[in-house]
Amino acid sequence: MARKQGSGPSGLIVLDKPAGFTSHDVVARMRRVAGTRRVGHGGTLDPMATGVLVIGVNKATKLLTWVSGASKTYAATIRLGVSTVTDDAEGDPLETASPEALAAVTEESIRAGIRELTGEIRQVPSSVSAIKVDGVRSYARVRSGQDVELAARPVTIHEFELTTVRRDAAADGAGEAPAGAIDLDVVVSCTSGTYIRALARDLGRALGVGGHLTALRRTRVGDVVLDDAATLEELAAAAESGRGLPLLPLEEAARRLFAVRELTAEEAIGPLQRPLDRPLGTGGT
């Protein structure tokens, strides 16, 4: 007999999303692996991005709204010297800086630009984001040839740390780059709704040389980190072997998503279970 849809174990799965997959692709794959159509994800990752993608199975799909709203941490690489249509490496180049302009960019100016993009800021999302404009996805409008201007929105960048500066980025074989291009490895912790590629765009613009995102890996969603994650291959192998999926139970998932308050014994009993002052049926409310 076929399993009833939505039946079976419920919980969250922490997936290490591979590059080249959309979040929708991952959900489709996980429906086959978990044997249920009641599967969803808690926060989109672009196809080029990798890392933590939280998957809800069966009853745990109800928790995904709170997963999506959790703060996140990313490891990213920003290339200074080229701006692109999509603000990442998948888009066509728009402008390329001269070697002289790039040579004038100092590490001190880079750090100053990063400081300006840290804290509470107003960010204009990438025009090829999934934000709807009059009911149509912004990226669909851009692909149809329309010019899209999205409104700035408040986000908070809790951490924007520069870890490595690599000049002459073309020499490392990481794709097309102009002479003198600069790659920055950064770590960003931020509120939900932040676009890391928009940070790359805005930093490059502030430095006068343009910039775009070349790599992105999400390392944390709320209290869930990469050490909790499994690959698609590992999950498929677990299901095929009969070991079962490494589900984070609903109770543990809730503890990671919500603030926890431990009740005293008195609070746990509750007022309706305490001895009544008078017998039932004697009047009063």
Secondary structure, 3 states (H helix, E strand, C coil): CCCCCCCCCCEEEEEEECCCCCHHHHHHHHHHHHCCCCEEECCCCCCCCEEEEEEEEHHHHHHHHHHHCCCEEEEEEEEECEEECCCECCCCEEEECCHHHHHCCCHHHHHHHHHHCCEEEEECCCCCCCCEECCEEHHHHHHCCCCCCCCCEEEEEEEEEEEEEEECHHHHCCCCCCCCCEEEEEEEEECCCCCHHHHHHHHHHHCCCCEEEEEEEEEEECCEEHHHCECHHHHHHHHHHCCCCCCECHHHHHHHHCCCCCCCHHHHHCHHHCCCCCCCCCCCC
